[in-house]
């Protein structure tokens, strides 16, 4: 059994771990950790890698389960959408996937857990990956593979694919599912 954190538009390393095990549990009762992919995701734009962060309410160093974290209201949605359009309007699959991203960002749920679940479902659908996970009903103490401790750090070697700004900058791997989907469509599942 592989235990994964519930990430916002998971990166290639997360998606690869997801596809390698038939028993995947996503732990939504773990304590929320700052500076992780639980509320962040990486894209590549004209100025290089950019991390977009979903602002959350009231964490302040307290131990709060992920399923209790709320999303802050504000103008972040429009700023994120502007960054995503700048990064991916010229991508081969933008017309297919950007409208769903716009819908999610313009009407985000109140909780980070629900936002991330919707982002995960979109990511799996775009990449043609069959959903096979279970959501935890209690905190998981032990697992044969536990990937919850992974902090926000891109890692590993990944196959290269053509990115929107490949003519100006080197390939960047282990970005969010948005990058894979916008550039490769459902063939992105082979780029992890």
N, C-alpha and C positions, 0 to 999 in steps of 0.2 A: 504494500500500500504506500502510495506517495501522498504526502500532505503538502499542499501548496497554500500560500497566502492568497487572499482575494485582491488582485491587483487591478489597477485602472489601465485598460488597454495593455494587456501583458506583453512583455518583450519576448524576443526569440528564444532566450534561454528558458523562460517559464513555459512557453508553448511547446518547446522540445521535450521538457520533462513531462508535460501533460500528455503528449502523444506516446511516450515510451512505456506507460504503465496503464493497465486496464482497470486498476483500482485507484482512482484519484479522489481524494477528499479535499475540499476547500474549507479551511477553518475560518469561520466568521466569528468565533468566540475567543480567538486569541486577542491579547491586548494590542491596541493600535500602537504602531511604532512610527515616530517621526522620521523624516528623511529617508523614506523607503518608497517603493513603487506602489504602495497601497493607495496613495493619492497623487501619484506623479506618473508621467510617461514621457518618453523621449521621441522627438521627431527630428528631421533634418530639413533646414530651410536654407535660404540663400546665404546666411551667415554662419552656417555650421549646425552642430547639434544644439537643440533647444529643449529644455525640460519644461513641460507645462505642469502646473501644480493645481489641484483642486483644493481651494481653501476650506478648512474645516473649523468648526466652532468648539471652543472651550476645552481643548485637550490639556493644556497647561501642565504637563509633566505628570498628570494623574494616570493611573492605570485604568483604562476604559476599554471594554471589549469593542472590537471593530464594528460589530452590529449596532452599537450605540452612538457612533460618531455621526454628527450632523454636518451637512454642507452649508457653508456661509453663503448668504445672498449677496449680490453685488454685480459689478460689471465684468467679472472675470470671464463669464461665458462669451461675451462679445470679443474680448481680447483674445481668448483661446481660438475662437472661430476665425478671427482675422489671421492669426498665426498659421492655422491649419490651411486656410485658403491660399495664403502666400506660399506655403510649402508645397501644396499638392494640387492646386488648380490645373497645372500642366501635366499631372500624372495620368497614365493611361486609364486608370480605373476610377478617377475622381468623380465623374458623372454618375457612376453607379453607387458609390459609397458615401460621398460627402453629404447628400441629403439626410441620410440616417444619422450622421454625426451632428448635423445642424439640429435635427429634431431632439436628440438627446441633450445637447448643450442648451438649447433655448427653453426646454421644459425639464430641467433636471429634477430627479426625486429629492426629497429632503435628506435622505440618509446616504452616506458614502457607500454603504453596503449595497443598496439598491442601484445606485449609479454604477458601481463596479460590476454588478451582476449584468446590467444591461450592456455595458461596454464589453464584457466577456462574451455574452451571447452574440453581439454583433461581430466581434473578432472571429469567433469560431465559425459563424455563418459565412463571413467573407472569405475565409481561408479554406472552406470546405472540410472542416474538421468536425467529426461527429461528436456532439456533447456526450460525455460519459462520466462526469463528475457527480459526486454527492456533496451536499452542503452539510457541514457538521451540525449536530444538534447539541453537542457538548464539546468542551475543550478537549482536544486530542493530546493525551499525555505522551504516547510513543507511537512511532511509525518506522517502517523499515527505511524509508527515505523521507526525511523531514527538511523541506526547503523553506520553511517559514523564517529562519534567521537571516536569510539573504537581505543585505542592505541595498540601498540604491547605488548600484555599481554595475556598469555594463561589463560583461565577461564572456570569454570564450572566443573561438574562431568560428566564423559562419561563412557559408558560401556567398559569393558576391552576386549582386544583381544590379541592374541599371536603376539608379535613383534619379530623381528629377534634376538635381544639380551635379550630376556626374561629369559634366563638361567643365566644371569649375573646381570641384573638390574631390578628394579621395572617398572611396566607399567607407561608410560607417555601418558596422554590423550591430546586432543585438538591440535594435530600436524597437519601438512599439509595433503592435499588430497593425496599426494604422499605416505605418510605412510599408510593411510587407504587402498589405492589401491594396493600397493605392498604386504601388509600383508593379505588383505581380498578379493581382487578383487571387483567385483560389490556388494558383500555382505557387503562391508564397509559402504554402505548407511544406514545400520541398526545399526552401531556403533557410531552414532552421538548423 
